[in-house]
Structure formats: structure tokens, C-alpha cells
Amino acid sequence: MKALTDKIIDCLKDKHDNFIGNQETNESQDENKGFKQGLAWAIDTIQTLEKSATFNEAARVVMKHFGDGEKYHPHFTAIITNSTAELVEGKESTGKVMDYVPD
């Protein structure tokens, strides 16, 4: 399974590589070329943003996904490393206990 940004880039590349224009409106070659240049620009922009993404930005993608109330509830937690991702559901919690934390 691919990362979301990889799926987006692949989709845009496919549209770029296979775009032949709109036959109904008889788009000119220049219009087709402009569209393909726009797709190439979008692909490059996404790749650049992904490479320069901060931890906070990457984490927010998961947080936004968790915010979808139809799939998850507040008791889900994600543990993510560079080789695994685990979705954990809390069944019981003590809440924050500070009794044993040194001052």
C-alpha cells in the first residue's frame, strides 16, 4: 500500500502522461501543452512539499484522519515508527496520575 502523497503523485503523473485533450471542444495543442505543464508543476510542488515537511505537518495528516468521527473515536491512538504503524484502542484509563512523578 502506498502513502497518500504517493497515490496523489501517481494519479497526477498518469493524467499527465495520458492526457490527449478534450475532443468535444477542439482544444489547441497549446492549451493541451499548458494543461500538461500545470500538472507537471503540481507534481513537482507536491514532491517538494513532501520532502520539506516537518514532523508537525506529517503528524497533522494523521490527526486530521483521526478527526473523521465516522471511523475513529477519542480512545484511538497511533504509534508510528519508520517501519510500522499501529492503531491502538484504549479500553480503560486511569487518566493522568501525577502521584509518582518527581517534582
Secondary structure, DSSP 8 states (H G I E B T S, - for coil): ---HHHHHHHHHHHHHHH----TTTT--HHHHHHHHHHHHHHHHHHHHHHHT--HHHHHHHHHHHHT-TTT--TTEEEEE-SS-EEEEE---------TTS--
